[in-house]
Amino acid sequence: MGLRSDRPARLPAVIQGGMGVAISGWRLARAVARLGQLGVVSGTALETVHARRLGDGDPGGHLRRAYAAFPEPTLAERVLGRWFLPGGRASGQPYRDVPMFLLQSPQALRELTVLANFAEVHLAKIGHDGPIGINYLEKIQLPTPDALYGAMLGGVDYVFMGAGIPAALPRLLDKLALGDEVSYRIEVAGASGGESHAVRFRPPDVVGRRLGLARPGFVAVVSSSTLASFLAKDPATRPDGFVVEHHSAGGHNAPPRGPATSDERGQPLYGERDEVDLGKIAALGLPFWLAGGCASPEGLVRARASGAAGIQVGTAFALCLESGLSPDLRERVLASSRSGETEVLTDGRASPSGYPFKVLQLGGTLSDPAVYSARRRRCDVGLLRTPYLRPDGGIGYRCPSEPVGAYLRKGGSRAETAGRICLCNALLSTAGLGQQRAAGPEPPVVTMGDDLDRLVRVLGEHGAWSAADVVAYLLGDQGGAQAPIAVPAPQLSAASGLSKEVVGR
């Protein structure tokens, strides 16, 4: 994976999913990578995650130690000056709001984004030589170039992206590795086919100079052989591998193919057309992993028998001790499962992205109708806002989870607002970083895969479990016996003779 190299690398049997907001943090990714598998950090909302941890006084000093390794010390100093509160905020005090992304975002936000992505990867890579990846959503476009560059400065080995068609990522990674200016096309609702809108990023604006960086491998997250074939057919869009995700996986799922139908509880109905033809995936000649419903030794064997290199696993890692899931929520999820009270619904309305989203039904969270109806709508994180063309020709931003009146004034429809959850605020709360409001903290939402109860029975028989327990369970006695698969490993970009040394502007 990555740019061509003579150095062989072994494909991991297990990829730990890059989950939620801060659920897959550096601690979890590092624990998995130290075991020889692929640890992945979630890149979603890292700028807000770091701003809030700095607002809590940076417990343990981990972020400050990582920032000290950033190649442009004055940038790190500016970020700390804006966001770090020695001793942390007072009890009940709200976190300071992070500005929302725009087509032309404030420089301070871009610096925070680059530094946060750098630091998360840097911390995940300390103390071992295992691979580290980072996961992004194509649906969240505005931060992408800044976030990617920060992760690459941190030495990320692989980039994962789903929730859309990530056709632009290979070229974007190529150019960032060379230190070139990039232009990343942004979808704007209401814009004509001839109009083009983009986020532009110049690496020297962040680090003061042009650097040559290792180009990470790119893994596209897909749910159909059609999308995989489309991406693979052109060298400009071809990834280095795929994660093939089944709709039983937690988090966002691909919508069903064909006419939209749902059951009596509003869950989208999937059919035969939604089962991926793995033979067609294998025929593309790129490594792939299966995700959703395959987190078991038997699932790994079946995946390899289909031609896959292995499996990607989320739920089992989301509940392990190294996960960023709030400890209180973890205990409540485990207790609910052990008592036979869990239910995971595929909610077709919850996510403002428009994608179905797995929601665990759990009291005190936004799956509880009383909690949902009591929450006052607001949009102050804004990652899932959609840029749209205003009548005056300017660009506005709207989200169906924002206050209904505001969404209607921006040209949105009332029907689009029904049942929506503010995932930005809720998922931050799930990781223990919820904003403090006058009425109390933002309520969380919990997402898990359909195999939650089985995994709790297997892994939680004697209480809590670690990432090492998950890997040992998945590999069983056969995992280490598989022959290595030689693939290209990431290397330094050499197209212009660049190295890790500074080359001028």
C-alpha positions in Angstrom: 0.0 0.0 0.0 1.2 3.6 -0.6 3.7 4.6 -3.2 5.7 1.9 -4.9 8.6 0.4 -2.9 10.8 -2.7 -2.9 10.2 -3.0 0.9 7.6 -5.8 1.6 5.0 -5.2 4.3 2.6 -7.6 5.9 -1.0 -6.9 5.5 -2.7 -6.9 8.9 -5.3 -9.6 9.7 -7.2 -7.2 11.9 -7.9 -3.5 11.4 -9.3 -1.7 14.4 -12.1 0.6 13.1 -11.7 4.4 13.3 -14.9 5.0 15.3 -17.0 8.0 16.3 -15.5 11.1 17.7 -12.5 10.2 20.0 -13.7 6.6 20.5 -10.8 5.4 18.4 -8.2 7.7 20.0 -4.4 7.4 20.2 -4.4 5.1 23.2 -6.6 2.5 21.5 -4.7 2.7 18.1 -1.4 2.4 19.8 -2.5 -0.6 21.8 -3.6 -2.4 18.7 -0.5 -1.5 16.6 1.8 -2.8 19.3 0.2 -6.2 18.8 1.1 -6.2 15.1 -2.3 -5.2 13.8 -3.5 -1.9 12.3 -4.5 0.6 14.8 -6.7 3.5 13.5 -7.5 6.8 15.1 -10.7 8.7 14.3 -9.9 12.0 12.5 -13.5 13.3 13.0 -13.6 16.5 15.0 -10.1 16.2 16.3 -9.7 20.0 16.4 -12.6 20.2 18.8 -11.5 17.1 20.8 -8.0 18.7 21.3 -9.4 22.2 22.1 -11.7 20.6 24.8 -8.9 18.5 26.3 -6.7 21.6 26.4 -9.6 23.3 28.1 -9.6 20.6 30.7 -5.9 21.3 31.4 -4.5 18.5 29.2 -4.6 15.8 31.8 -1.4 13.8 31.8 0.3 16.4 29.6 0.1 14.2 26.6 -1.0 16.8 24.0 1.7 19.3 25.1 4.4 16.6 24.7 3.1 15.8 21.3 2.9 19.4 20.3 6.5 19.9 21.3 7.5 17.5 18.4 5.6 19.6 15.8 8.1 20.9 13.1 6.9 24.5 13.5 7.1 25.4 17.2 5.6 28.8 16.9 2.4 27.3 15.6 2.1 25.0 18.5 2.8 27.9 20.9 -0.1 29.9 19.3 -2.5 26.9 19.6 -1.6 26.4 23.3 -1.9 30.2 23.9 -5.5 30.1 22.5 -6.8 26.9 24.0 -4.8 25.6 27.0 -6.2 26.4 30.5 -3.7 25.4 33.2 -5.6 23.4 35.8 -8.6 23.2 33.5 -11.9 25.0 33.4 -14.0 25.4 36.5 -16.8 22.9 37.3 -19.8 23.6 35.1 -18.0 26.1 32.9 -18.7 25.6 29.2 -15.9 24.7 26.8 -14.8 27.6 24.6 -16.4 27.2 21.2 -14.2 26.2 18.2 -15.0 28.2 15.1 -16.9 26.3 12.4 -15.3 25.5 9.1 -15.9 27.5 6.0 -14.7 27.5 2.4 -12.2 30.0 3.7 -11.7 29.0 7.4 -9.9 31.2 9.9 -6.2 30.6 10.0 -6.4 29.8 13.8 -8.8 27.0 13.1 -6.6 25.6 10.3 -3.6 25.6 12.6 -5.5 23.8 15.4 -6.7 21.2 12.9 -3.3 20.5 11.5 -1.7 20.3 14.9 -4.5 18.1 16.4 -4.2 15.6 13.6 -0.4 15.6 13.8 -0.5 15.0 17.6 -3.1 12.2 17.5 -1.0 10.2 15.0 2.3 11.1 16.8 1.0 9.8 20.1 -0.4 6.6 18.5 3.0 5.8 17.0 5.1 6.1 20.2 6.9 3.0 21.5 6.4 0.6 18.7 6.9 0.1 14.9 3.4 -1.1 14.1 1.2 0.6 11.5 -1.2 3.5 12.4 -4.1 4.7 10.2 -6.5 7.6 10.4 -10.2 7.5 9.4 -12.1 10.4 7.8 -15.6 10.8 6.4 -16.0 12.1 2.8 -19.2 13.7 3.9 -17.1 16.1 6.1 -15.2 17.8 3.4 -14.2 21.3 4.6 -11.4 20.2 7.1 -10.0 17.4 4.9 -6.8 19.0 3.4 -5.7 20.5 6.7 -6.4 17.3 8.6 -4.7 15.1 6.1 -1.6 17.2 6.1 -1.4 17.2 9.9 -1.7 13.4 10.0 1.0 13.0 7.3 3.3 15.3 9.3 2.7 12.8 12.2 3.8 9.9 10.0 0.4 8.2 9.4 0.8 5.0 7.5 -2.8 4.6 6.1 -5.7 6.9 5.5 -9.3 5.5 5.5 -12.3 7.3 4.1 -15.9 6.3 3.6 -19.4 7.9 3.7 -19.2 9.1 0.1 -17.2 8.6 -3.0 -13.5 9.4 -2.1 -12.3 9.7 -5.7 -10.1 12.7 -5.0 -8.1 11.3 -2.2 -5.2 9.5 -4.1 -4.2 12.6 -6.0 -4.7 14.8 -2.9 -2.3 12.5 -0.9 0.2 12.6 -3.8 0.3 16.3 -3.9 0.5 16.8 -0.1 3.4 14.4 0.1 5.3 16.6 -2.3 4.5 19.7 -0.3 2.4 21.2 -3.2 -0.6 23.5 -2.9 -3.8 21.5 -3.2 -7.4 22.4 -4.2 -10.1 20.1 -2.8 -13.5 20.3 -4.5 -16.4 20.9 -2.2 -20.0 20.0 -3.0 -22.3 23.1 -2.8 -26.1 22.4 -2.8 -27.8 24.4 -5.5 -24.7 25.2 -7.5 -24.9 24.5 -11.3 -22.7 21.9 -12.9 -20.4 24.6 -14.3 -19.7 26.1 -10.9 -16.7 24.9 -8.9 -16.0 25.5 -5.2 -13.0 24.3 -3.4 -10.9 24.5 -0.3 -7.3 25.4 -1.0 -4.3 24.5 1.2 -0.7 25.5 1.0 1.6 23.5 3.3 4.2 26.4 3.7 1.4 28.5 5.2 1.4 26.1 8.1 5.0 25.0 8.5 6.7 27.9 6.9 8.5 25.8 4.3 7.9 22.9 1.8 8.5 19.5 3.2 8.6 16.1 1.5 6.6 13.6 3.4 5.9 9.8 3.2 2.8 9.2 1.2 0.4 7.0 3.2 -1.6 4.2 1.7 -5.2 5.0 1.0 -8.0 2.5 1.9 -11.5 3.3 0.6 -14.5 2.2 2.6 -17.1 0.9 0.3 -20.3 -1.1 0.4 -20.7 -2.2 -3.2 -18.6 -3.8 -5.9 -19.9 -1.0 -8.2 -18.2 1.7 -6.2 -15.0 -0.3 -5.8 -14.8 -0.9 -9.5 -15.4 2.7 -10.3 -12.6 3.8 -8.0 -10.2 1.1 -9.2 -10.5 1.7 -12.9 -8.6 5.0 -13.1 -5.1 5.4 -11.7 -6.1 8.9 -10.5 -8.8 7.5 -8.2 -7.5 4.0 -7.5 -7.0 3.3 -3.8 -4.4 1.0 -2.3 -7.1 -1.3 -0.8 -10.7 -1.5 0.3 -12.7 -2.0 3.5 -15.9 -3.7 2.4 -18.5 -2.7 5.0 -21.8 -4.6 5.5 -24.9 -2.8 6.8 -24.7 -4.8 10.1 -21.7 -2.6 11.1 -22.1 0.2 13.6 -22.1 3.9 12.9 -23.1 5.1 9.4 -24.3 2.5 6.9 -24.8 2.9 3.2 -28.4 3.4 2.2 -30.1 0.4 0.6 -29.8 0.1 -3.1 -33.1 0.5 -5.1 -36.4 2.1 -3.9 -36.3 3.2 -0.3 -38.5 1.0 1.9 -38.6 0.7 5.7 -40.1 -1.4 8.4 -42.7 -0.4 11.0 -40.0 1.2 13.1 -38.5 3.3 10.3 -35.5 1.1 9.7 -34.4 0.9 6.1 -34.8 -2.5 4.6 -31.9 -4.2 2.9 -32.1 -7.0 0.4 -30.1 -9.1 -1.9 -28.9 -6.1 -3.9 -27.1 -4.9 -0.8 -24.9 -8.0 -0.5 -21.5 -7.3 -1.9 -20.2 -9.6 -4.7 -16.8 -10.4 -3.1 -15.7 -12.2 -6.2 -15.9 -8.9 -8.1 -14.0 -7.1 -5.4 -11.2 -9.8 -5.4 -11.0 -9.6 -9.2 -9.9 -5.9 -8.9 -6.5 -7.2 -7.6 -6.3 -4.9 -4.6 -6.2 -6.1 -0.9 -9.5 -5.8 1.0 -10.9 -6.4 4.4 -14.5 -7.2 5.5 -16.3 -5.2 8.1 -19.7 -5.8 9.8 -20.7 -9.1 11.5 -17.3 -10.8 11.1 -15.7 -10.1 14.5 -14.9 -13.7 15.4 -12.2 -16.3 14.6 -14.7 -18.0 12.2 -15.4 -14.6 10.6 -11.7 -14.1 9.9 -11.4 -17.6 8.4 -14.4 -16.9 6.1 -13.0 -13.5 5.1 -9.7 -15.0 4.1 -11.4 -17.8 2.2 -13.2 -15.1 0.2 -9.9 -13.6 -0.8 -9.8 -10.9 1.9 -6.7 -10.0 3.8 -8.6 -9.9 7.0 -11.4 -8.1 8.9 -12.1 -4.6 10.3 -13.6 -4.7 13.7 -15.4 -1.8 15.6 -17.8 -2.8 18.3 -15.4 -5.1 20.2 -12.8 -2.4 20.3 -15.3 0.4 21.1 -16.1 -1.4 24.4 -12.5 -2.2 25.4 -10.6 -0.5 28.2 -8.4 1.6 25.9 -11.4 3.0 24.0 -12.4 6.6 24.3 -16.0 5.7 25.2 -17.1 7.3 28.5 -16.5 4.7 31.2 -20.0 5.3 32.6 -21.5 4.6 29.2 -19.4 1.5 28.7 -20.6 0.1 32.0 -24.2 0.9 31.1 -23.9 -0.7 27.7 -22.4 -3.9 29.2 -25.0 -4.1 32.0 -27.8 -3.6 29.4 -26.4 -6.3 27.2 -25.9 -8.8 30.1 -29.5 -8.2 31.2 -30.8 -8.9 27.7 -32.2 -5.4 27.3 -30.1 -4.1 24.3 -31.6 -3.2 21.0 -29.7 -1.7 18.1 -31.9 0.1 15.5 -30.8 1.3 12.1 -32.2 4.8 12.2 -32.8 6.3 8.8 -33.5 9.8 10.2 -31.0 10.3 13.0 -27.9 11.4 11.1 -28.0 14.8 9.3 -25.7 13.3 6.7 -28.7 11.4 5.3 -27.0 8.0 5.8 -28.7 5.4 8.0 -27.1 5.3 11.5 -27.0 2.5 14.0 -28.4 3.8 17.4 -28.2 1.7 20.6 -31.5 2.2 22.6 -30.2 3.3 26.0 -31.9 5.3 28.6 -30.4 8.8 29.3 -29.2 9.1 25.7 -30.8 10.7 22.6 -32.4 7.3 21.8 -34.7 8.0 24.7 -37.7 10.1 23.4 -37.9 12.1 26.6 -34.2 13.1 26.4 -34.5 13.8 22.7 -37.5 16.1 23.0 -36.0 17.9 26.0 -32.8 18.9 24.2 -32.9 22.4 22.7 -31.7 22.4 19.1 -28.4 24.3 18.4 -25.6 24.0 15.9 -22.2 25.2 17.3 -19.8 22.5 16.1 -21.2 22.3 12.5 -19.1 19.6 10.9 -22.2 18.1 9.1 -23.4 21.4 7.7 -23.9 21.5 4.0 -22.6 24.5 2.0 -25.4 25.8 -0.2 -25.8 28.6 -2.8 -27.8 31.5 -1.4 -30.1 33.5 -3.6 -27.6 36.4 -3.6 -24.9 34.1 -5.0 -23.0 33.8 -1.7 -22.3 30.6 0.1 -24.3 29.7 3.2 -24.2 26.7 5.5 -27.1 24.6 6.9 -27.8 21.4 8.8 -31.1 19.6 9.3 -30.2 19.1 12.9 -29.9 22.9 13.6 -32.9 24.9 14.9 -35.8 24.3 12.6 -36.5 28.0 12.0 -32.9 28.7 11.0 -32.9 25.7 8.6 -36.2 26.9 7.0 -34.8 30.4 6.5 -31.9 28.9 4.7 -34.1 27.2 2.2 -34.3 23.8 3.9 -37.6 21.8 4.2 -39.3 21.0 7.5 -39.5 17.3 6.6 -35.7 17.2 6.5 -35.5 18.2 10.2 -37.8 15.5 11.6 -36.0 13.0 13.8 -32.5 14.4 13.3 -29.9 14.2 16.0 -27.0 16.6 16.4 -24.3 14.0 16.0 -21.5 16.5 16.5 -22.5 17.4 20.0 -23.8 14.0 20.9 -20.8 12.1 19.8 -18.5 14.5 21.7 -20.6 13.7 24.8 -20.2 10.0 24.2 -16.5 10.4 24.6 -16.9 12.4 27.8 -16.3 15.8 26.0 -19.9 17.1 25.9 -20.6 20.8 26.0 -22.0 22.2 29.3 -25.3 24.0 28.8 -27.5 26.0 31.2 -29.8 22.9 31.5 -26.9 20.5 31.9 -24.4 18.7 29.7 -25.3 17.7 26.1 -26.8 14.2 26.0 -24.8 11.4 24.2 -25.8 8.9 21.6 -24.3 5.4 21.4 -23.7 3.5 18.2 -22.9 -0.2 18.1 -23.0 -3.0 15.5 -25.6 -5.7 15.3 -23.3 -8.3 16.9 -23.1 -6.4 20.2 -24.7 -9.0 22.5 -22.6 -11.9 21.1 -19.4 -10.0 21.6 -20.3 -9.1 25.2 -21.0 -12.7 25.9 -17.7 -13.9 24.4 -15.4 -11.1 25.6 -17.1 -9.9 28.7 -17.7 -13.2 30.5 -15.3 -12.2 33.3 -15.8 -8.4 33.2 -14.0 -5.7 31.2 -11.6 -6.5 28.4 -8.6 -5.0 26.7 -7.6 -4.4 23.1 -5.2 -7.3 23.5 -8.1 -9.6 24.5 -9.9 -8.6 21.3 -6.9 -9.3 19.1 -6.2 -12.6 20.8 -9.8 -13.7 20.4 -10.0 -12.8 16.8 -6.7 -14.4 15.8 -7.3 -17.5 17.9 -4.8 -20.3 17.2 -4.7 -19.8 13.5 -4.2 -16.1 13.0 -0.4 -16.0 13.3 0.0 -19.0 11.0 -1.1 -17.2 7.9 1.7 -16.5 5.4 2.6 -12.8 5.1 1.3 -11.1 2.0 3.9 -8.9 0.3 2.6 -5.4 -0.7 4.2 -2.1 -1.4 4.9 -0.1 1.7 4.7 3.6 2.1 7.9 5.5 1.2 9.1 9.0 0.7 7.7 10.8 -2.3 10.5 11.0 -4.9 8.8 12.5 -7.9 10.7 15.8 -7.5 13.6 14.5 -5.5 12.1 15.6 -2.2 13.2 14.2 1.1 12.3 14.8 4.7 14.7 17.7 4.6 13.5 21.2 4.0 13.4 22.2 0.4 12.6 25.9 -0.4 9.3 27.3 -1.4 
